[in-house]
């Protein structure tokens, strides 16, 4: 299929720049795939569409990436995106401008935080060893900023608003944003209704924001992300009597990568490069909670594979007409 099939006009003013004061006060666009009916609801109304026999699956990854602004000891500004902590005071990340920051370069940041580039990685990144290792990570937390998506231009005052309330597994460069709408109270309501929950982990990479640039979508090279499905979560999923409801496209990728058959997944830990495009036979997922995505993105292509290209186009036109808030801090959809 051609990439142009997954394009739409997104008014800039509809791109949410800040989260709502309360997580679950976002709007919910409900899309019934069989009846081709679209409804406008509030996010807590999601429970009206979930049955007690259903299983909801969440991605419990936690954002650990940190953005630092500093300078080289010899002069010249640098920006560092820390992606993974290898040891106390030792981090892997990306540096801009990379070609000017070689092994041995010392970098200076606020509050006396300093680092030396000790290694270049295969993907063009760097390994940095921070001075004062015992308190370096604490200083990084004070000095660093949450690395928000490129379309968000306002600073986030509360860093926890770019984490889900159930985030527990460190490793992501970006949040699984469909989960940002859930509150502890809403999770309790899900439990009280008898709906079972399972948690998987897929660490979201920074490449999730990379646009598709090929004319034919099948020519796009999908990025790799690590994921894990525990034996306990697999048991909950495999014993479901009702539907499997995926919270987020990242959860979909983990579940469908591990699929053994209808509603059956294999406990596993590994990497996925699964690229879901229309047509696709979904073996595990029956319902999808997701945010609104960028035009020409792999995420929009995945949603279109799940609900059909024309129905998703119709839903997005309706969302634009009704002035829904789009992207990471925006409103949500439920497709079933």
Secondary structure as the mmCIF struct_conf table of DSSP 4:
data_model
#
loop_
_struct_conf.conf_type_id
_struct_conf.id
_struct_conf.beg_label_comp_id
_struct_conf.beg_label_asym_id
_struct_conf.beg_label_seq_id
_struct_conf.end_label_comp_id
_struct_conf.end_label_asym_id
_struct_conf.end_label_seq_id
STRN STRN1 UNK A 2 UNK A 2
HELX_RH_3T_P HELX_RH_3T_P1 UNK A 3 UNK A 6
HELX_RH_3T_P HELX_RH_3T_P2 UNK A 12 UNK A 14
STRN STRN2 UNK A 15 UNK A 15
BEND BEND1 UNK A 18 UNK A 18
BEND BEND2 UNK A 21 UNK A 22
HELX_RH_3T_P HELX_RH_3T_P3 UNK A 23 UNK A 25
BEND BEND3 UNK A 26 UNK A 26
STRN STRN3 UNK A 27 UNK A 32
TURN_TY1_P TURN_TY1_P1 UNK A 33 UNK A 36
STRN STRN4 UNK A 37 UNK A 42
HELX_RH_3T_P HELX_RH_3T_P4 UNK A 43 UNK A 49
TURN_TY1_P TURN_TY1_P2 UNK A 52 UNK A 53
STRN STRN5 UNK A 55 UNK A 59
STRN STRN6 UNK A 61 UNK A 63
STRN STRN7 UNK A 66 UNK A 72
TURN_TY1_P TURN_TY1_P3 UNK A 73 UNK A 74
BEND BEND4 UNK A 75 UNK A 75
STRN STRN8 UNK A 77 UNK A 87
TURN_TY1_P TURN_TY1_P4 UNK A 88 UNK A 89
STRN STRN9 UNK A 90 UNK A 96
BEND BEND5 UNK A 97 UNK A 97
HELX_RH_3T_P HELX_RH_3T_P5 UNK A 98 UNK A 100
TURN_TY1_P TURN_TY1_P5 UNK A 103 UNK A 104
STRN STRN10 UNK A 106 UNK A 108
HELX_RH_3T_P HELX_RH_3T_P6 UNK A 110 UNK A 112
STRN STRN11 UNK A 114 UNK A 120
TURN_TY1_P TURN_TY1_P6 UNK A 122 UNK A 123
BEND BEND6 UNK A 124 UNK A 124
STRN STRN12 UNK A 126 UNK A 130
BEND BEND7 UNK A 131 UNK A 132
HELX_RH_AL_P HELX_RH_AL_P1 UNK A 133 UNK A 143
STRN STRN13 UNK A 145 UNK A 145
TURN_TY1_P TURN_TY1_P7 UNK A 150 UNK A 151
BEND BEND8 UNK A 154 UNK A 154
BEND BEND9 UNK A 157 UNK A 157
HELX_RH_3T_P HELX_RH_3T_P7 UNK A 159 UNK A 162
BEND BEND10 UNK A 163 UNK A 163
TURN_TY1_P TURN_TY1_P8 UNK A 165 UNK A 166
STRN STRN14 UNK A 169 UNK A 172
BEND BEND11 UNK A 173 UNK A 174
HELX_RH_3T_P HELX_RH_3T_P8 UNK A 177 UNK A 181
HELX_RH_AL_P HELX_RH_AL_P2 UNK A 184 UNK A 192
TURN_TY1_P TURN_TY1_P9 UNK A 193 UNK A 194
STRN STRN15 UNK A 196 UNK A 202
HELX_LH_PP_P HELX_LH_PP_P1 UNK A 203 UNK A 205
HELX_RH_3T_P HELX_RH_3T_P9 UNK A 206 UNK A 209
HELX_LH_PP_P HELX_LH_PP_P2 UNK A 210 UNK A 212
BEND BEND12 UNK A 215 UNK A 215
STRN STRN16 UNK A 216 UNK A 216
HELX_RH_3T_P HELX_RH_3T_P10 UNK A 217 UNK A 219
HELX_LH_PP_P HELX_LH_PP_P3 UNK A 222 UNK A 224
STRN STRN17 UNK A 225 UNK A 229
HELX_RH_AL_P HELX_RH_AL_P3 UNK A 231 UNK A 238
TURN_TY1_P TURN_TY1_P10 UNK A 239 UNK A 239
BEND BEND13 UNK A 241 UNK A 242
STRN STRN18 UNK A 244 UNK A 247
BEND BEND14 UNK A 248 UNK A 248
HELX_RH_AL_P HELX_RH_AL_P4 UNK A 249 UNK A 257
TURN_TY1_P TURN_TY1_P11 UNK A 258 UNK A 258
STRN STRN19 UNK A 259 UNK A 261
TURN_TY1_P TURN_TY1_P12 UNK A 262 UNK A 263
STRN STRN20 UNK A 264 UNK A 265
STRN STRN21 UNK A 268 UNK A 272
BEND BEND15 UNK A 278 UNK A 279
BEND BEND16 UNK A 283 UNK A 284
BEND BEND17 UNK A 286 UNK A 286
STRN STRN22 UNK A 287 UNK A 291
TURN_TY1_P TURN_TY1_P13 UNK A 295 UNK A 296
HELX_RH_AL_P HELX_RH_AL_P5 UNK A 298 UNK A 307
HELX_RH_AL_P HELX_RH_AL_P6 UNK A 309 UNK A 321
TURN_TY1_P TURN_TY1_P14 UNK A 322 UNK A 323
STRN STRN23 UNK A 326 UNK A 326
BEND BEND18 UNK A 327 UNK A 327
TURN_TY1_P TURN_TY1_P15 UNK A 328 UNK A 329
BEND BEND19 UNK A 330 UNK A 330
STRN STRN24 UNK A 332 UNK A 335
#
